[in-house]
Amino acid sequence: MVSVEPGALTVEEFFADAPLGAQVYDALVGVVDDLGPATVRVSKSQVAFRRRTGFCWVWQPGMYLRNPGAEVVVSLALDHEEASSRWKQVTQVSGRRWMHHLEVRSLDDIDDDLAAWTAAAYALAT
């Protein structure tokens, strides 16, 4: 079960100008609910799904870029570089963590592959 931590912003406020972002968030809640307990932390810059540590982030590149390629990006922390042409960017952030960034252009991008990658990220966040 996913629960939202109290904070300065709500999920609805964060995605007020990003209807696709809100839909992506809702779809990811469904994916994460199937995995087990998690919390959501909303900040000014992103919505983070967490266990002991964060494993999945949803953010709006238009907050930072003049001409973003998509309305919303899903970022996942994995313990390896996942080979897929779907990733906009993959960066090794530490010896054992790679951040994978997926530009989401429609709800069709929230598919079985993304669910499997999210499950792998969830498993690492213990």
C-alpha positions as a Markdown table, in Angstrom:
| # | Residue | x | y | z |
|---|---|---|---|---|
| 1 | Met | 0.0 | 0.0 | 0.0 |
| 2 | Val | 1.3 | 3.4 | -1.0 |
| 3 | Ser | 0.9 | 6.2 | 1.6 |
| 4 | Val | 1.7 | 9.9 | 1.1 |
| 5 | Glu | 3.8 | 11.6 | 3.7 |
| 6 | Pro | 2.4 | 15.0 | 4.9 |
| 7 | Gly | 4.4 | 17.9 | 3.4 |
| 8 | Ala | 4.2 | 21.4 | 2.1 |
| 9 | Leu | 2.8 | 20.2 | -1.3 |
| 10 | Thr | 0.2 | 17.6 | -2.2 |
| 11 | Val | 0.5 | 15.4 | -5.2 |
| 12 | Glu | -2.5 | 17.3 | -6.7 |
| 13 | Glu | -0.7 | 20.6 | -6.3 |
| 14 | Phe | 2.5 | 19.3 | -7.7 |
| 15 | Phe | 0.8 | 18.0 | -10.9 |
| 16 | Ala | -1.8 | 20.9 | -11.1 |
| 17 | Asp | -0.4 | 22.0 | -14.5 |
| 18 | Ala | 0.6 | 18.5 | -15.7 |
| 19 | Pro | -2.4 | 16.3 | -16.4 |
| 20 | Leu | -0.3 | 13.6 | -17.9 |
| 21 | Gly | 2.0 | 13.7 | -14.9 |
| 22 | Ala | -1.0 | 13.1 | -12.6 |
| 23 | Gln | -2.1 | 10.1 | -14.7 |
| 24 | Val | 1.4 | 8.7 | -14.7 |
| 25 | Tyr | 1.6 | 9.1 | -10.9 |
| 26 | Asp | -1.8 | 7.3 | -10.5 |
| 27 | Ala | -0.6 | 4.4 | -12.8 |
| 28 | Leu | 2.7 | 4.1 | -10.8 |
| 29 | Val | 0.7 | 4.0 | -7.6 |
| 30 | Gly | -1.1 | 0.9 | -9.0 |
| 31 | Val | 2.3 | -0.7 | -10.0 |
| 32 | Val | 3.8 | 0.0 | -6.6 |
| 33 | Asp | 0.7 | -1.1 | -4.7 |
| 34 | Asp | 1.2 | -4.6 | -6.3 |
| 35 | Leu | 4.8 | -4.7 | -4.9 |
| 36 | Gly | 4.2 | -3.9 | -1.3 |
| 37 | Pro | 4.3 | -1.0 | 1.2 |
| 38 | Ala | 5.9 | 2.3 | 0.1 |
| 39 | Thr | 5.6 | 6.0 | 0.9 |
| 40 | Val | 5.4 | 9.0 | -1.4 |
| 41 | Arg | 7.3 | 12.2 | -0.6 |
| 42 | Val | 6.3 | 15.3 | -2.5 |
| 43 | Ser | 8.9 | 18.1 | -2.8 |
| 44 | Lys | 9.0 | 21.2 | -5.0 |
| 45 | Ser | 11.0 | 19.3 | -7.6 |
| 46 | Gln | 9.6 | 15.8 | -7.7 |
| 47 | Val | 7.4 | 13.1 | -6.3 |
| 48 | Ala | 9.4 | 10.3 | -4.9 |
| 49 | Phe | 8.3 | 6.7 | -4.2 |
| 50 | Arg | 10.3 | 5.4 | -1.2 |
| 51 | Arg | 10.9 | 2.4 | 1.0 |
| 52 | Arg | 14.0 | 2.8 | 3.2 |
| 53 | Thr | 15.4 | 4.8 | 0.3 |
| 54 | Gly | 13.9 | 6.3 | -2.9 |
| 55 | Phe | 13.4 | 4.0 | -5.9 |
| 56 | Cys | 11.2 | 5.8 | -8.3 |
| 57 | Trp | 10.8 | 9.5 | -9.0 |
| 58 | Val | 8.3 | 11.4 | -11.2 |
| 59 | Trp | 9.2 | 14.9 | -12.2 |
| 60 | Gln | 8.4 | 17.6 | -14.8 |
| 61 | Pro | 11.4 | 18.6 | -17.0 |
| 62 | Gly | 9.5 | 21.8 | -18.0 |
| 63 | Met | 10.4 | 23.1 | -14.5 |
| 64 | Tyr | 14.0 | 23.1 | -15.5 |
| 65 | Leu | 14.2 | 23.1 | -19.3 |
| 66 | Arg | 12.9 | 25.7 | -21.8 |
| 67 | Asn | 11.9 | 23.0 | -24.4 |
| 68 | Pro | 11.5 | 19.7 | -22.6 |
| 69 | Gly | 11.1 | 16.5 | -24.7 |
| 70 | Ala | 8.2 | 15.3 | -22.6 |
| 71 | Glu | 5.7 | 16.6 | -19.9 |
| 72 | Val | 6.9 | 14.1 | -17.4 |
| 73 | Val | 9.9 | 11.9 | -16.7 |
| 74 | Val | 10.1 | 8.7 | -14.6 |
| 75 | Ser | 13.4 | 8.0 | -13.0 |
| 76 | Leu | 14.4 | 4.7 | -11.5 |
| 77 | Ala | 17.4 | 3.6 | -9.4 |
| 78 | Leu | 18.8 | 0.2 | -10.4 |
| 79 | Asp | 21.9 | -1.7 | -9.5 |
| 80 | His | 23.0 | -2.1 | -13.2 |
| 81 | Glu | 22.7 | -0.3 | -16.4 |
| 82 | Glu | 19.5 | -1.6 | -18.0 |
| 83 | Ala | 19.9 | -1.8 | -21.8 |
| 84 | Ser | 16.9 | -0.3 | -23.5 |
| 85 | Ser | 16.5 | 2.3 | -26.2 |
| 86 | Arg | 13.6 | 3.7 | -24.2 |
| 87 | Trp | 15.8 | 5.5 | -21.7 |
| 88 | Lys | 16.5 | 9.1 | -22.4 |
| 89 | Gln | 19.6 | 9.0 | -20.1 |
| 90 | Val | 21.3 | 6.5 | -17.9 |
| 91 | Thr | 23.9 | 7.7 | -15.4 |
| 92 | Gln | 26.0 | 5.8 | -12.9 |
| 93 | Val | 25.6 | 7.8 | -9.7 |
| 94 | Ser | 27.6 | 5.6 | -7.4 |
| 95 | Gly | 29.6 | 2.3 | -7.6 |
| 96 | Arg | 26.4 | 0.3 | -7.4 |
| 97 | Arg | 23.6 | 2.6 | -8.6 |
| 98 | Trp | 22.5 | 3.8 | -12.0 |
| 99 | Met | 19.7 | 6.3 | -12.6 |
| 100 | His | 17.5 | 5.6 | -15.5 |
| 101 | His | 15.4 | 8.4 | -17.0 |
| 102 | Leu | 12.3 | 7.7 | -19.1 |
| 103 | Glu | 10.5 | 10.4 | -20.9 |
| 104 | Val | 6.8 | 9.7 | -20.7 |
| 105 | Arg | 4.7 | 10.9 | -23.6 |
| 106 | Ser | 1.5 | 8.8 | -23.0 |
| 107 | Leu | 0.1 | 6.4 | -20.6 |
| 108 | Asp | 1.1 | 3.6 | -23.0 |
| 109 | Asp | 4.7 | 4.2 | -21.7 |
| 110 | Ile | 3.6 | 2.8 | -18.3 |
| 111 | Asp | 3.8 | -0.8 | -19.5 |
| 112 | Asp | 5.0 | -4.3 | -18.4 |
| 113 | Asp | 8.6 | -3.3 | -19.0 |
| 114 | Leu | 8.4 | -0.2 | -16.8 |
| 115 | Ala | 6.5 | -2.3 | -14.2 |
| 116 | Ala | 9.4 | -4.9 | -14.1 |
| 117 | Trp | 12.0 | -2.2 | -13.9 |
| 118 | Thr | 10.0 | -0.5 | -11.1 |
| 119 | Ala | 9.8 | -3.9 | -9.2 |
| 120 | Ala | 13.6 | -4.3 | -9.5 |
| 121 | Ala | 14.2 | -0.7 | -8.2 |
| 122 | Tyr | 11.7 | -1.4 | -5.4 |
| 123 | Ala | 13.6 | -4.6 | -4.4 |
| 124 | Leu | 16.8 | -2.6 | -4.1 |
| 125 | Ala | 15.3 | 0.1 | -1.8 |
| 126 | Thr | 15.2 | -2.1 | 1.3 |
